[in-house]
Amino acid sequence: MTLGGNKKPLQRKYGTTKYWISYGKGILAQNRPWLSEVRCALIGLGESLRDKDPEAIRLAEQLEIHKQYCKRYDA
């Protein structure tokens, strides 16, 4: 069974705009998150950005700036 498979689409929380905005805010609250977490948040906000959600646009801009301060795995 998939996540939220037995719920109506509006009752599912994972993958919604509200979920990804909350996830992005959590990433910004961290001191030095991993770059992969920031990229994941930006990908998740993609649909909201296409819909021109103002809160998602501001959050994506902050995440782009935050990218340069992220931890990276350098082999």
WOZI-V715476 format. One record per backbone hydrogen bond with DSSP energy under -0.5 kcal/mol. NH is the residue of the N-H (numbers start at 1). CO is the residue of the C=O. Records with the same first field share a line. If there is no record, write none. Layout:
NH = CO / CO
This chain:
5 = 2
7 = 4
11 = 8
12 = 8 / 9
16 = 13
20 = 16
21 = 17
22 = 18
23 = 19
24 = 20
25 = 21
26 = 22
27 = 23
28 = 24
29 = 25
30 = 26 / 27
35 = 71
37 = 34
38 = 34
39 = 35
40 = 36
41 = 37
42 = 38
43 = 39
44 = 40
45 = 41
46 = 43
49 = 45
50 = 46
51 = 47
52 = 49
53 = 48
54 = 52
57 = 53
58 = 54
59 = 55
60 = 56
61 = 57
62 = 58
63 = 59
64 = 60
65 = 61
66 = 62
67 = 63
68 = 65
69 = 66
70 = 67
71 = 33
74 = 72
75 = 73
